[in-house]
Amino acid sequence: MYTGNFVFSQLMAHLPMHTFRRCVERYHGNRYVKSFTCFDQFLCLAFAQLTHRESLRDIEVCLRAHRDKLYHLGLRGGIARNTLAHANQQRNWRLYADVAHALIRLARPLYAEEDLGLELDNTVYALDSSTIDLCLSVFPWAHFRDTKAAVKLHILLDLQGSIPTFIHVSDGKLHDVNILDLLIPEPGAIYIMDRAYLDFQRLFALTLAAAFFVIRNKANIRYRRRYSHPVDKTTGLICDQTIVLTGTNTPAYYPQPLRCIKYRDPHTQTTFEFLTNHFALPAHTITELYRYRWRVELFFKWIKQHLRINAFFGTSENAVKTQLWTAISVYVLVAIIKKRLKLPTELYTILQILSLTLFEKVPLYQLLTQTDYKTDPRDILNQLNLFD
């Protein structure tokens, strides 16, 4: 019989505690704290994400039902609804944002060898946003419309492994294109974007940083064809052109030539027009790259369905952002475990299994792979053998 750690403890053992402590010290998270530390708060919120808890009272009742196990789970402070609510409201959300970024830095090298199915040496990113609707009377700080509040989650997704590399949480009124001002372009990387991000002055900044972009064009953009390249029309390609912008201000905003590719989807018969500053890739590869942009849409759909980000445990801006960053941390932590344990299981399946087994004493690998093996009793003795 396995008498080691609980599944929840094994999961949190992959959290870089030295980095977590440095984040706490950076923002003085445990100042004036007597019992309920930042780590206790993180564990409670991670437990809520993994088990789909619906409220602070729900978290309190479920954890108190396992009162004798809390110390072994890492929870040293008492669990009380008011204490957790106060921590969510007062402790700086940037602390948990830094923890999430630290986990992302651990996860990205693990997925660096993922194959996109395209012969590319460049890192490929997809940029998009998703709006989370809120009640205006409860969240008056989240400005969106006259009768509605909302927060917007902006994410730059590394398509190798679907790991978010840039995350920004804003109110609903911030336009998507403004996020390009916050990005630090990576030279040689390819950024895939929808036409909401079409701003030639900002796109030229990517070009000056030696980065590439693939973006869907708008119908009202004026340009002049300079040269047409041959295409294989059996693949759905209509044309591949080198163009220069001829609008009122666009030539000043983007003074260099661009590449315009038109493509008709053979399944839906929808015509797409793409702009890019990458002239070396085949035209069909450019269209396939834009098809991969849907992975960021699937990512938003996935986290909204399987993590707790549509309903919040607090109404303040700090509480909302703390919960969002904790959800991202849990997602990336599970992704890290998937690679470290070399699990063939999908993330959805891993989360479903963990949601029901956090208080079990089963080796994590055995639980997630459904393998059956006997543990050597000598590996689980609490007392060391003096004569070994």
N, C-alpha and C positions, 0 to 999 in steps of 0.2 A: 504493500500500500504506500502511495506517495504521501509523505507528511511534510512537504516543503512549503513554499509560499503560495498564497492565493493568486489566482489568475490576474486580478487587478494589480497586485504587487509586482508580478512578473512583467506586466505590461509597462508599468511606470519605471521599472528598472532600466528601460531603454531611454529614459529622459536624462539628458546631460545635467546632472545636479550641480556641478561646479559652475556651469553657465547660468543655471537658474539662480543660484545664490548671488552671482555677480549682478544679474539683472535686478534682484531685490535690493542689493546695496546701492545700485545706481540711482534708483528712484526712492530710496529710503522706505521701502514697502512695509517693513516690520517695525518702524518707529512707533513708539507708544503702544505696541501690541503686547499683550500679556499671555494670551493662549492661542488664539485662532490666527495662525501665521498665513503668509501669502501662499505657502505650499499647501496648507490645509484648504485654502480657498480654491486653488487650482485643482486639487484632487476632487473636491466636491463638484466643481463645474465639469470636470472631465467625466466623473461618474454620471452626472446628469446627461451629458452628451451620449455616452455609451449605452445608457439604459433608457433613454427617451423620457426622462422625467418632465413633467408639465408645469411645475411650480416650485417655489422655494419650500412650501410645506410638504410637497411630494418628496423632495430631496431629504428633508429632515426626517420624515416618517420612515422612509426606506433605510436610511443609514442608521437610525436609532434602533431599528428592528434587528440590526447586526451589531449591537453595541459592543459585544465581547470580541469582535473581530476588527474593530476600527484601528486599534493600535498596530496590529499586524498589517493593516493596509497602508500605514504611514500617516494616518490622521491622529495627531496628538492633541488637538484642541477639541472642545466640546462642540457638538453640532446643534446649532440653534438657528431658526429661520431669521430672526432679527439680526443676529451676528453676521450671517452670510449676506443679508440685504445691505447692511451697513458697509461691509467690506466691498461689495460690488459698486456701491455708490461713491466710496471715498478713496479707494486705492487706485493708483494711476493705471489706466488701461495700457499705457505704453510699455509697462513692465511685461505684460503678457504678449504684446506685439513683438518685443525683442526675443522672448522665448520662442515664439512661432518662427521668427526669422532664423534663429539658431537651429531649430529643427529642419528648416528648409535647407540650410547649408549642409546639414548632415545627409539629407535625402537625395539631393541632386546628384552627387557622385555615384550613388547606388544605382541610379537610373540612366547614367550617362551612356551606357551601351545599348539602350533600348533602340530597336530598329523601327523607323517610321515607314519603311517600305519604299523609300526614295533614296536614290544615290546622292546624298548630300553630306558635305563635311561641315555645314553651317549649323549652328543652334537655331531652332525654329520656335518662335513664340507666337501665341495668339492673344490678342488684347480685346477685352470686352467688359461689359458691366451688367449687373442685374439689380433690379429695384425690389426692395422689400417694403411692402405697404404697411403703414402704421396708422393708428388713430390720432387725429390732430389734437383732440382734447387731452389725450394721455401723454403724447410726445410732442409738445408744442415747439421744441427746439429743432425738430427734424423738418425743416421747411421744404415744401414741395409744391402744393397748390393751395388755393384759398380754402378748400374743404377737405384736404387730405395731407397727411404727413408721410414721409418715407425716408429710408436710408438707402444709399446706393453703394454696392460693393463692386469696386473696380479691381480686376485681376488680370495680371499678365501671366499666362500659363505656359510653362515649358512643355512642349508636346511630347518630349521623351519622358514618359512616365506620368504625364498630367500632374506635375508638381507646380503649384503657384510660386512664382519668384518675386512678384511685386503685388502688393495688396494695399488698397487705399479705401477707407470707409468715409463716405461723405454724406451730406444731406441730399435729398432727391433733386434739388435744383441745379447741382453742379453738372454742366454739360460734359459729355464723354470726351470731347476733343481737348478739354483743358488738362486731362491726365497726361497728355503728351509733354506738357511742360514739367511734369514731375519725374518723368522717366529719365534715367541715365542710360543712353544708348550703348549697346555692346558692339564694338567693331566686328564686322563680319556676320553678325546675327541677322536673321530674317524675321521681320515683324509682320504678322498677318492681321488685317483689320477690316472691319466693315466700313461702309461709306460714312457712318457717323463721325469718323475720325479724319475725314478728308479736309485737311487744311494745308495748303501748299507751303506756307511759311514754316509751319512746324515739321512738315515732311522734309523740307529742304535741310532742316537742322539734323535730321537723321542721316541724310546723304552726306553732309559735312562731317559727321561722326563716323563715316565709313560703314554705316549700317544699311541694310536693305529693307524694303517694305513691299508688300503686296496688298493692294487695297482696291475695293470695288469702286468704280467710277460713278459719278452722278450724271444724269441726263443733260443737265444744263451747262456742263463744262465745255468751253470753247477751245478748240485746238486746231492745228494744221498738220496734216500728214507730211512727213519729210521723206520717209522711205518705207516700203512694204517688203516684208520677209516672206519667203515661201512657207506654206503650212500644209499639213496633211488633213484635208477636210473630212476624211473618213473618221477621224477621232473626235469630231465635234467642233474643231477649231474653225473659225470664220476668217480671221485675219490676225496678223502680228505686225504691228507698225511702230516705227519710231516717230514720235510727235514732238511738237513744241507748243506750248500754251499761248493762246492769243486773246485771252480775256482782258478786261480793263486793267486789273491789278495783278493777275496771276503771273505774267511774265517777269515781273519784278520780284514776286514772292518765290518763284521757282524758275530761275533763268536757264537751267540746263534741260536737255532733251529727256523725254520720258518714253517708256515703252507701253503701248496700249495693245491689249490682247482681247479679242472678242471670242466668246465660246458659247455654243448652244448645247445644253444638257440633252443627250439623246433620250433620256427617260421622261423628263418633264417638259421638254421642248422650251425651256426657259433660256433666254439669252442673257449672258453675263458679260460685263465689260470691266476689265481689270487694268489698273495702272501699277507700274513697278519701275524701280530704278535698277533692276538686275537685268543686264543684257546678255549674260552668259548662259543662263539656264534655258533649256528647251521650253517652248511655249506650253506644251502639254504639262510639263512639270509645274509651271506656274499655276495652271488651273487646278492641278491636284493639290498643291499647297493650300489654295484657298478652300478646297473641300475639307482639309484637316482643321480648318477654323471651327468646325462644328464640335470639336472636342471640348472647347471652352463652354459652349452651350450645354453640352452633356454634363460637364463638371458642375455648372450652376444647378442644373436639374437634380444631379445626384446629391449634392450637399443639402439642398432644400428638402429632399425627400428623406434622407437618412441621418441628418444632423439637426440639432435644435437651433435653427436660426430664423424661423418664421414667427415664433412667439418668444417673448423675452421675460427674464426673471426680475427685471427692474425697469424703471421708466426713464431714468436719467441717461444722458449721453454716455457717461462713463460706464454705467452698467451694461448698456447695449454693446458698446465697443469691446468691453471685457469679454462678454459672452461670444461675440463673433470671433475674436482672436483665439479664444479657447477652443472653439469649434474647429478652426483651421489647424490649431496645434494637434488636436486629437486626430484629425484626418491625416496629417503628415506623419504623426507618430505611428499610426497603423500602417501607413505606406512603408515606413522604415522597417517595421517588424516583418512585413511581407518579404522584403528583400534580404534582410539579415538572416531570417530563418529559411530562405529560399522556398517560400510557399507558392504552390501553383494556384491556390485559392484566390478568388476575386475579393476585392475590398468589401463589397456588399456582404458576401458570405461571412467574411471575418467579423464584421461588425455585428451581424445577426447572431453569430455564435457567442461573441463576447457579451452581448447584451443579456444573455441568460446564464452566464457561467462565471461572472466576476468573483463570486464568493466560493468557487470550487477550488480544491487543491489538486489540480491536474497540471502536469507539465504543459507549457504553452504550445510547444511543437506537436505534442501528442494530441492535444485538444483540437488544433486547427488542421491537422492532417488526418485525424481519425485513425491513427496507428495505435497498435497495442504492443507495448513492451514493458518489461519488468525493470524497475529501478534497482540498482545495486544498493542494498541497505547501508553499506559503509559510506555512501555518499550523502546520507541524510541524518547521520548521527549528530546530535547536538553537542556531544562531548567528544573531544579529540582523543585519539588513542595515543598514550604516552610512549608506547613501544614501537610505533610504526616508523 
